[in-house]
Amino acid sequence: MPVLETLRQSAARKRLAVRLHAAIVERARAQAFFRDFAVPDTLDGRLDLLFLHIWLALDRLKGDPGLSQALTDLLFIGFDEGLRELGAGDIGIGHRIKKISDAYYGRMQAYENARDVDALAKAIERNVYRGAEGNEAHAAALAHYAMAAKTALRQSDPVEGILDFGPMP
């Protein structure tokens, strides 16, 4: 493949990743998660919702590793930019990105290893709710939402820039 064509495809993949990232962020920030699922409206709570929705999207994109990587790259660029906006300096950024990266990959593995809705609920309870007592029902409801979203995403076409997570719970 000629170099120019490869660059065009790379640029198109990046534009598509930007659209998909925007759809993921929009869904992860929906107020229903904070209001109805009692996800803490904190930096950690928002980050965990983003991780859950990224996991759902990446599961849908398994057949396109290039697009998955472009989306993951964009995610971490966003983390870097967000930390800079919060006032983190160059020295502290690397340490904070490392912590975010560890949390991200840990959650991706926990959610991927969850073979059914009960296991996913336990992973969500551990991660999103930090194991706090009294959130079992919220974690179960969020796990059911995630499983329904996985089903809805199978019907959407991410190559067209569409990620349909299904109806809001």
C-alpha positions in Angstrom: 0.0 0.0 0.0 1.4 3.4 -0.9 2.5 5.6 2.0 0.0 8.4 1.1 -2.9 5.9 1.3 -1.7 4.6 4.6 -1.6 8.2 6.0 -5.1 8.9 4.7 -6.4 5.7 6.4 -4.6 6.7 9.6 -6.1 10.2 9.6 -9.5 8.7 8.9 -9.1 6.3 11.8 -8.1 9.1 14.1 -11.2 11.2 13.1 -13.4 8.1 13.7 -11.8 7.6 17.1 -12.5 11.2 18.0 -16.2 10.7 17.2 -16.4 7.4 19.1 -14.6 8.9 22.1 -17.1 11.8 22.2 -20.0 9.3 22.2 -18.4 7.3 25.0 -17.7 10.4 27.1 -21.3 11.6 26.5 -22.8 8.4 27.7 -20.4 8.0 30.6 -21.4 11.5 31.9 -25.1 10.9 31.8 -26.7 12.0 35.1 -28.7 8.8 35.4 -25.6 7.0 36.6 -25.0 9.4 39.4 -28.7 9.8 40.3 -30.1 6.4 39.8 -27.1 4.1 40.3 -25.5 6.2 43.1 -22.2 6.3 41.3 -20.2 8.9 43.3 -20.1 12.2 41.3 -16.3 12.5 41.9 -13.3 12.4 39.7 -12.9 8.7 40.5 -16.6 7.9 39.9 -16.5 9.7 36.5 -13.3 7.9 35.6 -14.8 4.5 36.5 -17.9 5.2 34.3 -15.6 6.2 31.5 -13.6 2.9 32.0 -16.8 0.9 31.9 -18.0 2.5 28.7 -14.6 2.2 27.1 -14.5 -1.5 28.0 -17.9 -1.9 26.3 -16.8 0.0 23.2 -13.5 -1.9 22.9 -15.4 -5.2 23.2 -17.4 -4.1 20.2 -14.2 -3.1 18.3 -12.3 -6.4 18.9 -12.3 -7.0 15.1 -10.5 -3.7 14.4 -7.3 -3.5 16.5 -6.1 -0.3 14.7 -9.3 1.5 15.7 -9.2 0.1 19.2 -5.6 1.4 19.6 -6.5 4.8 18.2 -9.4 5.1 20.7 -7.1 4.0 23.6 -4.5 6.5 22.5 -7.1 9.3 22.4 -8.3 8.3 25.9 -4.9 8.7 27.4 -4.2 11.9 25.5 -7.5 13.1 27.2 -6.2 12.0 30.6 -2.9 13.9 30.0 -4.8 17.1 28.9 -7.2 16.8 31.8 -4.5 16.5 34.4 -2.7 19.6 32.9 -6.0 21.5 33.1 -6.2 20.6 36.7 -2.8 22.1 37.3 -0.6 19.0 37.3 3.0 19.8 36.3 5.2 17.8 33.9 6.9 16.0 36.7 3.6 14.9 38.3 1.9 14.0 35.1 3.9 10.8 34.5 3.2 9.5 38.0 -0.5 10.2 37.7 -0.9 8.7 34.2 0.8 5.6 35.6 -1.8 5.3 38.3 -4.6 5.9 35.8 -3.1 3.4 33.5 -2.9 0.8 36.2 -6.5 1.4 37.2 -7.6 1.3 33.5 -5.9 -2.0 32.7 -7.0 -3.5 36.0 -10.6 -2.7 35.3 -10.4 -3.9 31.7 -9.1 -7.2 32.9 -11.7 -7.5 35.7 -14.6 -6.7 33.3 -13.2 -8.9 30.6 -12.8 -11.8 33.1 -16.4 -11.4 34.3 -18.2 -14.2 32.5 -21.7 -13.4 33.6 -23.8 -10.6 35.0 -23.2 -11.7 38.6 -19.4 -11.7 38.2 -19.6 -8.3 36.4 -21.7 -6.9 39.3 -19.0 -8.0 41.7 -16.3 -6.4 39.6 -18.4 -3.2 39.4 -19.0 -3.2 43.1 -15.2 -3.5 43.8 -14.2 -0.8 41.3 -17.0 1.7 40.8 -18.2 1.6 44.4 -14.8 0.8 45.9 -16.4 -2.1 47.9 -18.5 0.3 50.0 -21.3 -1.5 51.8 -24.9 -1.1 50.6 -24.2 -0.8 46.9 -24.8 -4.4 45.9 -28.2 -3.5 44.2 -26.7 -0.6 42.4 -23.8 -2.7 41.2 -26.2 -5.4 40.0 -28.3 -2.8 38.1 -25.2 -1.3 36.5 -24.0 -4.8 35.5 -27.4 -5.5 33.9 -27.2 -2.1 32.1 -23.7 -3.0 30.8 -24.8 -6.4 29.5 -27.8 -4.8 27.7 -25.4 -2.2 26.3 -23.1 -4.9 25.0 -26.0 -6.4 23.1 -27.1 -3.0 21.7 -23.5 -2.2 20.7 -23.4 -5.4 18.6 -26.1 -3.8 16.4 -24.3 -0.5 16.0 -21.7 0.2 13.4 -18.6 1.9 14.9 -17.0 2.2 11.5 -19.8 4.7 10.7 -19.0 6.5 13.9 -22.0 5.1 15.7 -21.9 3.6 19.2 -25.4 2.8 20.3 -25.3 1.8 24.0 -29.0 1.3 23.9 -31.6 3.1 26.0 -30.6 4.9 29.2 -31.6 2.8 32.2 
